[in-house]
Each structure stands twice: as structure tokens, then as C-alpha cells.
Amino acid sequence: MAQQIKSVGLIIKRESPQAAAIARRLAQWLRERRIEILAEPEEAPGIGAIALSKRDLAQRADLIVILGGDGTLLSIARFVAGDTPLLGINLGGLGFLTQATVDEAQRAVERVVAGDFEVDRRIGLEASIVDHTHPVEPSEPLKALNDLVIHKRKLGRLLELEVTADGQRFCSYRADGLIIATPTGSTAYALSAGGPIIFPTLDVIVLAPICPHTLSNRPVVLPDTCRIEVCAHTSDHDALVSVDGQEACALGTADRIVIYKSDSAISLIRSSHSYFEIWRDKLHWG
């Protein structure tokens, strides 16, 4: 039996009148059913919600409804722990993550509150940075649902990358960067780097070099049990590791990045649209 939903967090795309209007309607419906409404401080007064930071909202809500696009969903996903389900309402067409449409928003929330829903468990990645001089500690790893990307701050500058998998030497890259992606992230940046589209619920990790200098360096798929370690050889402090394209951390000249599957998965509420339908729509396969 699904857990009774007593509190709902609404994550609203900034500066979107459409998202704000839908949020007000949903908030009214939830209020009538005595369900606690949570939102970020900038949005809470407009819908009569309790104001919380993303991190606190993710810990308190029994359900999180995202009104925006895939980027809006990614902004909250890395703070979610445990089995809290995420329902994405896409304000445009179908999204890879925010799969329900605007017209489906009300019905989707009603169905979930009634306990009539299924979830897909999506793996996430965590990364610890070792031998660093910046404030991020290994005890607080970077978390990603889509991908972690190692790259230079300036475009067009090659990186020398040494990669090991489970302690074994795997590959050396001379490239603009390296993408380490989950199956969920296989349709994001990794796709533009020539990576394969992975069925979202498979337990694998994709490594996709960005513009490799050696043409034989191709994207590879590894089991998600692999512990991947990357050393970026650089004589300056111009290398970065980016998380889901939304935040970045500078790397020192002696830093190593250790990447592994997160212990907890993200629970995305399954929509009525199949993955094949979404792929056909988003990728224009006809």
C-alpha cells in the first residue's frame, strides 16, 4: 500500500506565469484536502505554502510535484533521499524526465494522492574529490541524476585524463572533457557526444569523451557496480567537474574524482507515456 501523502512540495519554474497559475490551482485543491503545501521562499507567498529551501523541502515532502522542464526537476532531484516520489509536469511538450503534460497535471496529482501510481527507480551518481584544496569534502559527495562532466573552463582546451575502473587501468583520454552519465542522462549531454540511448531503468553507467583527439576513443557502457576514478592532468586550476549542468566545482592540479553509484535511487512517477513514445516525440523519429 502506498504511503499516505500528507505534504506536497511544489517546485515551480522561475519567471513562468503558466507554472505559477498551475501551482495556484493545485495548491487550492490540496488545501481543500488538508494536505500541507511546501514551496521555495520566492514562490510560497503566492500560493499560500510553507516556505522552505529545496534541501529542506526535499526532506519534508511526501510527494514533490515539479512544474517546469527537465532542468527544473534536476534542480531538486539531487536533494531527494529515500523513496519520496517525484512527479514532473512539463510546460512544453513531453520531456524525458517531466513526462506529464499541462492538461494532465490535475488528474496526475489526484491519481498520485489517491495512491494510484507506479514509480521508476532511477540510479544516481555520487562523486568525491580527493587531494583538493577547495571546501567540498569527500563526506559530502556531489550528486547527479543525469551526469557528471569533467572539462576545462575555457572551450577548445584539451584535457589529459587517466581513468581506472575498480582499481584497474581502463583508458587514457586526450579530449575536451569526459561525461560520466546514468541511463537517465544518456539522452542529455552524453547523447550529443555520440553516446548510446540507454533504457532508463538499466543498471549501467556511460562514459563518453567529448571531442576526443584519438578517434578510437568511443563511448562505453560499464556495469553500475564499477567504481570509476578519474585523474585530470592539468598544470593550472582551469579544470571543472559539473553536476547535471547546474553547478560546478573547480579541480586542483592534483585532484582525483572518484565516481560511484549512489546508494539511494530517485523515484520518478511513471506516466501513461511509454519511453518509446517519448523517444519518438523528443527525437523526431516519426
C-alpha positions in Angstrom: 0.0 0.0 0.0 1.3 3.4 -0.9 2.2 5.8 1.9 -0.5 8.4 2.7 0.5 11.7 1.3 0.2 14.4 4.0 2.6 17.1 2.4 3.3 18.0 -1.2 6.2 20.2 -2.3 5.7 22.3 -5.4 8.8 23.2 -7.4 7.8 26.0 -9.7 9.8 27.1 -12.7 11.0 30.7 -12.1 9.5 33.5 -14.0 6.9 31.3 -15.6 3.3 32.7 -15.3 2.0 29.3 -16.6 3.8 27.4 -13.9 2.6 29.8 -11.2 -1.0 29.6 -12.4 -1.0 25.8 -12.3 0.6 25.9 -8.9 -2.2 28.1 -7.5 -4.8 25.7 -8.8 -3.0 22.6 -7.4 -2.5 24.4 -4.1 -6.2 25.2 -3.7 -7.1 21.6 -4.5 -4.5 20.3 -1.9 -5.6 22.8 0.7 -9.2 21.6 0.4 -8.0 18.1 1.3 -6.0 19.4 4.3 -2.7 18.5 2.6 0.3 20.6 3.7 1.8 22.6 0.8 5.5 23.4 0.6 7.4 25.7 -1.8 10.6 27.7 -2.1 10.6 31.1 -0.3 10.2 33.1 -3.6 7.1 31.2 -4.6 5.4 30.2 -1.3 3.6 33.5 -0.6 1.8 33.5 -4.0 0.3 30.1 -3.4 -0.1 30.1 0.4 2.6 27.5 1.0 5.1 26.9 3.8 8.5 28.4 2.6 11.4 26.1 2.7 14.7 25.7 0.9 15.0 23.0 -1.8 17.0 20.8 0.6 14.5 21.1 3.5 11.5 20.7 1.1 13.0 17.5 -0.3 13.4 16.1 3.2 9.9 17.0 4.4 7.6 16.4 1.5 5.8 13.1 0.9 5.4 14.0 -2.8 7.2 16.5 -4.9 5.5 18.0 -8.0 7.7 19.8 -10.5 6.1 22.4 -12.7 8.7 23.2 -15.4 11.1 21.2 -17.6 13.7 18.6 -17.0 16.1 21.3 -15.7 13.6 22.2 -13.0 13.3 18.6 -12.0 17.1 18.2 -11.9 17.4 21.2 -9.6 15.5 19.3 -6.8 16.4 15.6 -7.6 19.9 15.7 -6.1 18.4 16.8 -2.7 15.9 13.9 -2.5 16.7 11.0 -0.4 14.7 7.8 0.3 11.5 6.9 -1.5 9.9 10.4 -2.0 8.3 10.2 -5.4 8.7 13.0 -8.0 6.0 13.9 -10.5 7.2 16.1 -13.4 4.7 18.3 -15.2 6.3 19.6 -18.5 5.1 23.0 -19.5 6.0 22.4 -23.2 5.8 19.1 -24.9 6.8 15.8 -23.4 10.1 15.8 -21.5 12.5 12.9 -20.9 12.0 13.4 -17.1 8.9 15.6 -16.8 6.6 13.3 -18.7 3.1 14.5 -17.9 1.6 17.4 -19.9 -0.1 20.5 -18.6 -3.5 19.1 -19.5 -2.7 16.0 -17.4 -1.4 17.9 -14.3 -4.6 17.9 -12.2 -5.5 14.3 -13.0 -2.0 13.2 -12.3 -1.8 14.8 -8.9 -5.2 13.4 -8.0 -4.2 9.9 -9.0 -1.0 10.0 -7.0 -2.6 11.4 -3.9 -5.1 8.6 -4.2 -2.2 6.1 -4.2 -2.8 5.0 -7.8 0.7 5.3 -9.3 3.9 3.4 -10.0 7.4 4.6 -9.9 10.6 4.0 -11.9 13.7 3.7 -9.8 16.5 5.7 -11.5 20.1 5.3 -10.3 22.1 8.4 -9.4 25.8 9.1 -9.3 28.0 10.4 -6.5 31.5 11.8 -6.7 34.1 12.5 -4.1 37.0 14.8 -4.9 40.3 13.7 -3.3 43.5 15.7 -2.7 41.8 19.0 -3.2 42.2 22.5 -1.7 38.6 23.7 -2.1 35.9 23.4 0.5 33.9 20.3 -0.8 34.7 17.4 1.5 34.5 13.7 0.5 31.9 13.2 3.3 29.5 15.4 1.2 29.8 14.0 -2.3 28.5 15.7 -5.4 25.2 14.1 -6.5 23.9 13.8 -10.0 20.8 12.2 -11.6 21.9 12.8 -15.3 25.7 13.2 -15.4 29.0 14.4 -14.1 31.2 16.2 -16.6 34.9 16.9 -16.3 36.0 19.7 -18.6 38.2 22.8 -19.0 36.8 26.2 -18.0 37.9 27.5 -21.4 36.5 26.0 -24.6 38.8 24.3 -27.0 41.4 23.3 -24.4 42.3 19.6 -24.2 42.4 17.6 -21.0 44.7 14.7 -20.3 42.5 12.2 -18.4 43.5 8.9 -16.8 40.6 6.6 -15.9 40.6 3.5 -13.8 37.6 1.2 -13.1 37.5 -0.9 -10.0 41.2 -0.2 -9.5 42.2 -1.4 -12.9 43.7 0.9 -15.5 40.9 1.5 -18.1 41.7 4.3 -20.6 43.6 7.4 -21.2 41.9 10.3 -23.0 43.0 13.5 -24.6 39.8 15.3 -25.1 37.8 18.4 -24.4 36.3 16.5 -21.4 34.6 13.3 -20.2 30.9 12.7 -19.5 30.0 10.0 -16.9 26.3 9.5 -17.3 23.4 7.4 -15.9 20.9 5.8 -18.2 18.6 8.8 -17.3 21.4 11.1 -18.5 22.1 9.1 -21.7 19.6 11.3 -23.6 21.3 14.5 -22.3 24.8 15.7 -22.9 26.1 12.2 -23.5 23.9 11.9 -26.5 25.4 14.9 -28.2 28.9 13.3 -27.6 27.8 10.2 -29.6 26.8 8.1 -26.6 24.1 5.4 -26.8 20.5 5.9 -25.7 20.1 3.6 -22.7 16.7 2.3 -21.4 16.3 4.4 -18.2 15.9 1.6 -15.7 19.0 -0.4 -16.7 21.8 -0.6 -14.2 24.8 0.7 -16.2 27.0 3.8 -16.5 28.0 5.5 -19.7 31.5 7.1 -20.3 31.5 9.4 -23.3 34.6 11.5 -24.2 33.9 15.0 -25.5 35.7 15.6 -28.9 38.5 13.0 -28.2 41.8 13.6 -30.0 42.0 9.9 -30.8 39.1 8.7 -33.0 39.3 5.2 -31.5 38.2 6.6 -28.1 34.5 5.8 -28.2 31.7 5.9 -25.6 31.5 2.8 -23.5 28.9 1.2 -21.2 30.0 -0.3 -17.9 28.1 -2.0 -15.0 26.9 0.5 -12.4 28.8 -1.5 -9.8 32.1 -0.1 -11.2 33.9 2.5 -9.1 35.4 4.9 -11.5 38.4 7.1 -10.7 39.5 10.0 -13.0 42.7 12.0 -12.7 42.8 15.2 -14.8 46.4 16.1 -15.5 46.5 19.9 -15.7 49.2 22.4 -14.9 46.7 25.1 -13.9 43.4 25.3 -11.9 41.3 25.5 -15.0 39.5 22.1 -14.8 36.0 21.7 -13.5 33.5 19.0 -12.7 29.9 19.9 -13.5 26.9 18.3 -11.9 23.8 17.9 -14.1 24.8 21.0 -15.9 23.7 23.1 -12.9 26.6 23.5 -10.6 30.3 23.2 -11.0 33.3 22.6 -8.7 36.9 23.6 -9.5 39.6 21.0 -9.6 43.1 21.4 -8.3 46.1 20.3 -10.2 46.4 17.1 -8.0 42.8 16.3 -7.6 41.2 12.9 -8.4 37.5 12.3 -8.8 36.0 9.1 -7.5 32.6 8.3 -9.0 30.2 5.6 -8.0 26.5 4.7 -8.0 24.5 6.4 -5.2 23.1 4.1 -2.5 19.6 5.6 -3.0 17.7 5.7 -6.2 15.3 8.5 -7.4 11.7 7.5 -7.6 10.1 9.1 -10.7 6.4 8.6 -11.1 5.6 6.7 -14.3 3.4 8.5 -16.7 1.0 7.0 -19.2 3.5 7.7 -22.0 5.9 4.9 -22.8 9.6 5.5 -23.2 9.3 4.6 -26.8 6.6 7.3 -27.3 8.8 9.9 -25.6 11.8 9.0 -27.6 9.8 9.2 -30.9 8.4 12.6 -29.8 11.6 14.2 -28.5 14.0 12.8 -31.1 11.6 13.2 -34.0 11.8 9.6 -35.1 8.4 9.8 -36.8 
